[in-house]
Amino acid sequence: MVVGAPGILLVIVVRMTLAEPVRGIVDNRVASDAGVPFRDALALLWSRRSFRHMVTTHSLLGLRMRALSSAILFLILNLVGLDMGPLFVGLLSDYLQVSHGSDSLRLAMLYLLPIAVLWSSVHCYLAGKTLRADLAAAPD
């Protein structure tokens, strides 16, 4: 509790003294004041083929959807990177434990790394095929 107190005080000071910048000023666009429901943002993201392969959320959406798209991005990254990665490494390490002993964890990571690199490379290539069209169809 004591460790977080300076951060809370800083947030209060910043909130009371600084005004929130106008959305879209960097992009030379004007954002609407209407909020965007989670379901609409997710549907729009899923309709973009490049999103399905490579998570490039900010440029594919309108200004009012960017914070929500960041939340979706981090949800997907955490599900893939923090859930599936350790799970597969652990399963393969347990399988290799019988034949390789204490080297099983090192070998499991070594075996899975090329698969992860190939998988991500294929998805980057597939995303690149439709990225221009998806960016052109991005709402304001």
Beta strands, then each sheet from edge to edge (+ up, - down):
end
